[in-house]
């Protein structure tokens, strides 16, 4: 239940930091969604009437603010180190870089407020890493957070998990996205390439972008979705680009699975590494085929919708956008792909209008989002 702050007890002119993982060497905001999430959150905080100054805080890795000069060249706020954060901030939001317990304790003792913003499916990630002896993910350090913030997509799996393990209130917050970073990337495309769906192709090239590093987002259902559509209409698919699968190509089970598919037997598939979404769809992709398991809000969805690309998906959290199938039903997914192929070019303008209306609600500068995050900041002081 939302706590309504007492306006007389809420300080203004807050200095708020958001932690971001910085390592030595090359780093890109496109490596994973959490870096973009950090940027979108500071964009919002800059609009909050409670916030005087906003910072990204370099932590977690072996890098310094100097190492992040290129990585965060487009950041709208300055980057500071942990020492400066300890001396400067009123509120620290742990996000991309986990904070040491000792730092959190000292910051609280000085009067600072600490929030852990969880934007990954930590329940699934933690269970997989414990069961399969993988490198650790979230560590429970008994750090005394004031609140945990998370996203609607994790309300089912993670909210009770966080409440029990962190032993503090958990608040579900809006997912944020803006096209600003995508547009900057699109402006850097090589001459002759442009971001955005181009109608009129006789056969479609499908792009699959699941990371394949955790159960929540894998390429298996998208591959079977393309397979179902190809079996129903062999003249529909020109190519299936399965990105983020290169590391699995030699795995015996994965190899056996894909070799059973007609889209592989007929030479239509290619298994690739990780590339920036904007670049590859501009050159190689007409339709994005996706799947999630308890991870229904993804930047790839938003980027595809913003570009007008047909999105085949099973998300219940993106309104009426795209072409939806349900659960793990790859046969229904195949029918959704066929439906998109048959009608997308005819209805692309209406598709874009629906998508743009939805995407506006994700904007970090949208008044509702600024209000909700500002209320959450205010509530940190209400409990005193």
Long-range contacts (C-beta under 8 A, 24 or more apart in sequence): 2-171, 2-375, 2-379, 3-379, 3-382, 3-383, 4-375, 4-382, 5-375, 5-378, 5-379, 5-381, 5-382, 6-382, 7-378, 9-381, 9-382, 9-384, 10-50, 10-378, 10-381, 10-382, 11-50, 11-90, 11-381, 12-49, 12-50, 12-52, 13-52, 14-50, 14-51, 14-52, 14-90, 14-91, 14-377, 15-51, 15-52, 15-53, 15-54, 15-55, 15-88, 15-89, 15-90, 15-91, 16-45, 16-51, 16-53, 16-54, 16-55, 16-89, 16-90, 16-91, 16-92, 16-93, 16-377, 17-54, 17-55, 17-56, 17-57, 17-80, 17-85, 17-88, 17-89, 17-91, 17-92, 17-93, 18-42, 18-45, 18-54, 18-55, 18-56, 18-57, 18-93, 18-95, 18-96, 18-117, 19-56, 19-57, 19-59, 19-60, 19-92, 19-93, 19-94, 19-95, 19-96, 19-97, 19-98, 19-99, 20-56, 20-57, 20-58, 20-59, 20-60, 20-68, 20-72, 20-79, 20-95, 20-96, 20-97, 21-59, 21-60, 21-61, 21-96, 21-97, 22-58, 22-59, 22-60, 22-61, 22-63, 22-64, 22-65, 22-67, 22-68, 22-71, 22-79, 22-97, 23-61, 23-62, 23-63, 23-67, 24-61, 24-62, 24-63, 24-67, 25-63, 25-67, 27-63, 27-67, 27-68, 27-71, 28-71, 29-71, 29-72, 29-74, 29-181, 30-185, 30-276, 30-277, 32-211, 33-119, 33-298, 33-299, 34-95, 34-96, 34-119, 34-120, 35-96, 36-177, 36-181, 36-299, 37-95, 37-96, 37-119, 37-176, 38-95, 38-96, 39-74, 39-75, 39-76, 39-181, 40-176, 40-177, 40-178, 40-364, 41-93, 41-95, 41-117, 41-176, 41-364, 41-373, 42-75, 42-76, 42-77, 43-76, 43-176, 43-178, 43-180, 43-364, 43-365, 44-176, 44-364, 44-365, 44-369, 44-370, 44-373, 45-373, 46-76, 46-77, 47-364, 47-365, 47-370, 48-370, 48-373, 48-374, 48-377, 49-374, 50-374, 50-377, 50-378, 51-374, 51-377, 55-79, 55-80, 55-85, 55-88, 55-89, 56-80, 57-81, 57-82, 57-85, 57-89, 57-92, 57-97, 58-82, 58-97, 59-97, 59-98, 59-99, 60-96, 60-97, 60-98, 61-97, 74-181, 74-184, 86-110, 91-115, 91-377, 91-380, 93-117, 93-149, 94-145, 95-119, 98-138, 98-139, 98-141, 99-143, 100-141, 100-143, 101-141, 101-142, 101-143, 104-143, 104-144, 104-145, 105-143, 105-144, 108-144, 108-146, 113-146, 113-380, 113-381, 114-143, 114-144, 114-145, 114-146, 115-145, 115-146, 115-147, 115-148, 115-149, 115-376, 115-380, 116-143, 116-145, 116-147, 116-148, 116-149, 116-166, 117-148, 117-149, 117-150, 117-173, 118-148, 118-149, 118-150, 118-151, 118-154, 118-158, 118-162, 119-150, 119-151, 121-153, 121-154, 121-157, 121-158, 121-214, 121-216, 121-294, 121-295, 122-154, 122-158, 122-161, 122-162, 123-154, 123-157, 123-158, 123-161, 124-157, 124-214, 124-215, 124-216, 124-293, 124-294, 125-214, 128-214, 128-215, 140-165, 140-166, 144-168, 146-380, 146-383, 147-171, 147-376, 147-379, 147-380, 149-173, 149-376, 151-175, 151-297, 152-296, 152-297, 152-317, 153-294, 153-295, 153-296, 153-297, 153-317, 154-294, 156-294, 157-294, 171-376, 171-379, 173-372, 173-373, 173-376, 174-362, 174-368, 174-369, 174-372, 174-373, 175-297, 175-317, 175-362, 176-362, 176-363, 176-364, 176-369, 177-299, 177-302, 177-359, 177-362, 177-363, 177-364, 178-362, 178-363, 178-364, 178-365, 179-306, 179-359, 182-278, 182-303, 182-306, 185-276, 185-278, 185-279, 186-278, 186-282, 189-278, 189-279, 189-282, 193-279, 193-282, 193-283, 194-282, 195-278, 195-281, 195-282, 195-307, 196-282, 196-307, 196-308, 196-309, 197-286, 197-307, 197-308, 197-309, 197-310, 197-344, 197-348, 198-286, 199-344, 199-345, 199-348, 200-345, 201-238, 201-286, 203-235, 203-236, 203-237, 203-238, 204-236, 204-237, 204-238, 204-286, 204-287, 204-341, 205-237, 205-238, 205-239, 205-240, 205-241, 205-284, 205-285, 205-286, 205-287, 206-237, 206-239, 206-240, 206-241, 206-285, 206-286, 206-287, 206-288, 206-289, 206-337, 207-241, 207-243, 207-280, 207-281, 207-284, 207-285, 207-287, 207-288, 207-289, 208-240, 208-241, 208-242, 208-243, 208-245, 208-288, 208-289, 208-290, 209-243, 209-244, 209-277, 209-288, 209-290, 209-300, 210-244, 210-290, 210-291, 211-244, 211-274, 212-244, 212-245, 212-247, 212-248, 213-244, 215-293, 216-292, 216-293, 216-294, 216-295, 217-291, 217-292, 217-293, 217-295, 217-298, 218-291, 219-244, 219-245, 219-291, 220-257, 220-291, 221-291, 221-314, 221-328, 221-330, 221-333, 222-289, 222-290, 222-291, 222-312, 222-333, 223-258, 223-261, 223-263, 223-269, 224-261, 224-330, 224-333, 224-334, 225-289, 225-291, 225-312, 225-325, 225-330, 225-333, 225-334, 225-336, 225-337, 226-263, 226-289, 226-334, 226-337, 227-261, 227-262, 227-263, 227-330, 227-334, 228-330, 228-331, 228-333, 228-334, 228-335, 228-337, 229-334, 229-335, 229-337, 229-338, 229-341, 230-262, 230-263, 230-266, 230-268, 231-262, 231-334, 232-334, 232-335, 232-338, 233-338, 233-341, 234-266, 236-337, 236-338, 236-341, 237-263, 237-268, 238-268, 239-268, 239-269, 239-270, 239-284, 240-268, 240-269, 240-270, 241-269, 241-270, 241-272, 241-280, 241-284, 241-285, 242-269, 242-270, 242-271, 242-272, 243-272, 243-273, 243-274, 243-275, 243-280, 244-272, 244-273, 244-274, 245-271, 245-272, 246-271, 246-272, 246-273, 247-273, 277-303, 278-303, 281-307, 281-309, 285-309, 286-310, 287-311, 287-312, 287-337, 287-340, 287-341, 287-344, 288-312, 289-333, 289-337, 290-314, 290-315, 291-328, 291-333, 293-328, 302-359, 302-362, 305-355, 305-358, 305-359, 306-355, 306-356, 306-359, 308-348, 308-351, 308-352, 308-355, 310-340, 310-341, 310-344, 310-351, 312-336, 312-337, 312-340, 318-358, 319-354, 319-358, 320-354, 320-358, 321-354, 321-355, 321-358, 322-355
